[in-house]
């Protein structure tokens, strides 16, 4: 028993340790988007399904000795593919949806090792039952999930802060070799089989006693519902804070905890407790999705969604545990659970972005969870069934009503890999009516609808903002060369004059189309201008290699995705790259307006890396309704700019690094350092 338990625990630990590790490695290559985690989760779920299918088919069709030889051969082959460092050749060279490229990259980098780790738990449980005649292997499943959760919790708190990316990859690869040797030994020990497999009570199962079609379908639906809620809740949190491993790990750890509790003991999951808890959990999550137009304070939203997700997963996995079959069919059971997880991932990562124009998968998942609860209690008296049906109908009606409310004054609603976008018009009767581009819940630029005021610079980019003052001071000296990271509605291009040179870096093809068709800032600008599609860092690196430095007078970084920060655009290495493209006295302008994170020390760390000072320019934006409060950090060696007339009345201050703050690098970032929740 100990040999099987240790092997299963180690496989589960490595299986889930590599998930945030490899996703964070490739995150900068694909724009730092939260959808990178969704695509990665899809890969993990598909490989888990493949691993469970391999375990099921091996047990069913191969003799024990053949199983052992095949598995050992695959383990040896997988070790030859180490270490798990993604090849730079996989970095995207063209704009567009990178989902397929992410899946292929992960397959080439960790495909076979991950496949074998995925198959370990069901395969070794079946070997354990076959070798010992034991009828209670499901506790090994709980142990597997405990190892998975421990790996997830340890990554953001122990591994990520202490080991650089390359060290993580080599450490994990070394541990995988140890696992492969241990698993090969376990396979050799398990090569002999007992004659029959007993059920939990010790009776031999007749061959005809197989789970029916309805039972298989219910297994798949329960697993799929939990998977949809896991990925969609993670997306919701990542879009509104930052696509960081910490926010990937929390929902996944709770998801696994529910598996552990449900399968560890039949005494933990109780219908009389968890099904009644579903009603307030579903209602609370529904409220938080739309509260304050999606801007519900994360101090309450993150724990609220975490608790709600845990209750929903306890219901789904508790019902799965209640319906688990005898050990003779355990690999089929795990296969159906993995199939449900994969279908949930496919729905959120592939189908929803191409079918829905907004984030509707989370509301839909909550409604389906309510329907499954109704099915679970269908054998109870009719008043209970009717009450459940009415509750689900009210929940669905609430979602429909909220979506209709939000559809007013909507010009465009669309989404792609990089998230949901909306263009809204104020009523023409309103003072200073605007057309606004929203990415998620955040304003990404607006334009006044009055033809006379159409080219007044608005929102975070006005003349009194940090970037506006810097632009004006530099243009007072003559034509400028400007690089802009993030197009939005094109407001910053409004500064372009005849003789100026503007290059705008944008990763989202949908934003490029919107800025050139539904707003007129960019088309109207008389500057020598162009939009360069693709991730800004990768494009700047290619320019440096092929064209040399761009010699910009100013480089403005304004590339938030919804309210999530693009971590890879703020690291020390990113700032060093920017200054290779700036003139010696050029200005780096970093837009850091944010509800939850204090990014000033991150910017100061980058400034220190290039031997320059960071100045914070605050603007309340209270002079007119079409202006927004903003915080810009300007980094330059040209101190004279701050003494120009354009900065005379500015709320400017030099920022000094906090004691003990560790600068962010491509290998290190820490959300807790800068969390600012009031």
PyMOL commands that set and color helices and strands:
alter all, ss='L'
color gray80, all
select helices_A, chain A and resi 2-30+35-61+64-79+88-90+99-132+138-162+165-189+213-240+245-264+271-294+298-322+327-355+361-376+382-406+466-475+491-495+509-517+521-524+536-546+567-569+572-581+600-609+639-643+645-647+671-674
alter helices_A, ss='H'
color red, helices_A
select strands_A, chain A and resi 410-416+419-425+434-439+442-448+481-485+501-506+528-533+552-557+582-591+613-619+630-636+651-654
alter strands_A, ss='S'
color yellow, strands_A
deselect
rebuild
show_as cartoon
